[in-house]
Amino acid sequence: MTNNSNYGFATRAIRHGQDPEKTTGAVIPPIFQTSTYAQESPGKNRGYEYSRTHNPTRSALAQCVAELENMKYGLAFSSGCAAVSTLMHFFEPNDHIICSDDCYGGTFRLFDQVFQTFGIQFTFLDLRDDAKVRDHIEPNTKCIWVETPTNPTLKVVDLKSINDIAHEHGILTVVDNTFLSPFFQKPADFGTDIIIHSATKYLNGHSDVVAGILTLNNDELAEKLAYLSNSIGAILGPMDSWLVLRGIKTLALRMSRHEENANKVVDFLINHPLVEKVLYPGHPSHPDYEVMKKQTTGAGGVVTFYLKGGLKESRKFLESTKLFILAESLGGVESLIEHPAIMTHASVPDDLRKSLGITNNLIRLSIGIEEAEDLIDDLDNAFSKIG
Ligand SMILES: *Cc1c(COP(=O)(O)O)cnc(C)c1O
């Protein structure tokens, strides 16, 4: 009953993979805080042997997210980076990967500093440029790694077109769907092979867990990745799995509110005399607005903007908000503010950072689900400190 894909998103988020527990009828899937499982006879078990391999709480979470992403299989990891890292072990020395040029700073560091030393080659490109992407495809290109919208400048990559280019060449596509969550964007519907998440962000939504998820459809690939997950062991614990599962129950409500608030904040910022430029792909002023409208049902809660001034003004502004907490991360119910050049994107080399527009007057907001009026007042007050 609960595994019925005909149900709407919010229904599936609350019920999928979460039937009442068999022995007690507990409505909520228990936290199976165990490392191992009793066997009746050597090798004779109930499908569970050891929790690195299988854990019912973790499986419930992975299955729920897979279902929301219109995928068949899911795996849950101890962080978004652990999911990326485990997936990278699927590739071999001399394989070539094309990646979004302003991907998440931690993903960039992992590719550029860690996996490059294992002989995997990376090219970082603006994936909106089809011709450029085609130009960089080599015989050893195995994967196109897409983030959309990108972080922090919120560039939007055309999912259908990038998947088509990749598949013409037998190349796998991965989409990091952290920023929009399946509530707003379902990359699988455009042919994406693998979707990854930092569940730390919107999926969990309460800034109290670090977790990662990977979902996919292909049977053979799913078996390989489950093998890698078990071998490498960067799995999510039962307690954290349970917390993310709980967070997902309100994903639909939260995402709607994040977006509603983001739109109000964008309207305020666009009209503010101390703002140079606002970047929000849900607003017609964004260069990728049309692509965004075509492939998503909403633009989410991350808003970036350039204020008028330099590092001095940015610093003062960032120190002056009271509701917006100055912190890295995003996607929680509480609003956060941060400075990408100094904070989240510090690991991106200077020249690349400049060419991506990550300048000292760029500020990123993660709009929470508080009252929009309070958020706007808070920003207005911070502007008055630099005006
Ligand atoms: C945070 C984030 C990651 C990394 O996830 P962790 O859970 O912090 O390891 C990857 N991609 C994006 C887009 C992110 O925002």
The ligand as an SDF file (V2000), in Angstrom:
LIG
                    3D

 15 15  0  0  0  0  0  0  0  0999 V2000
   27.0700   20.2990    1.3360 C   0  0  0  0  0  0  0  0  0  0  0  0
   27.1380   19.8440   -0.0510 C   0  0  0  0  0  0  0  0  0  0  0  0
   27.8670   18.6990   -0.4090 C   0  0  0  0  0  0  0  0  0  0  0  0
   28.6860   17.9060    0.5970 C   0  0  0  0  0  0  0  0  0  0  0  0
   27.8880   17.2790    1.5300 O   0  0  0  0  0  0  0  0  0  0  0  0
   28.2990   17.0070    3.0660 P   0  0  0  0  0  0  0  0  0  0  0  0
   27.0730   16.4040    3.6260 O   0  0  0  0  0  0  0  0  0  0  0  0
   28.6620   18.3330    3.6700 O   0  0  0  0  0  0  0  0  0  0  0  0
   29.4690   16.0870    3.0340 O   0  0  0  0  0  0  0  0  0  0  0  0
   27.8440   18.2980   -1.7290 C   0  0  0  0  0  0  0  0  0  0  0  0
   27.1590   19.0030   -2.6640 N   0  0  0  0  0  0  0  0  0  0  0  0
   26.4680   20.1180   -2.3650 C   0  0  0  0  0  0  0  0  0  0  0  0
   25.7510   20.8410   -3.4380 C   0  0  0  0  0  0  0  0  0  0  0  0
   26.4390   20.5800   -1.0520 C   0  0  0  0  0  0  0  0  0  0  0  0
   25.7570   21.7010   -0.7590 O   0  0  0  0  0  0  0  0  0  0  0  0
  1  2  1  0
  2  3  1  0
  2 14  2  0
  3  4  1  0
  3 10  2  0
  4  5  1  0
  5  6  1  0
  6  7  2  0
  6  8  1  0
  6  9  1  0
 10 11  1  0
 11 12  2  0
 12 13  1  0
 12 14  1  0
 14 15  1  0
M  END
$$$$
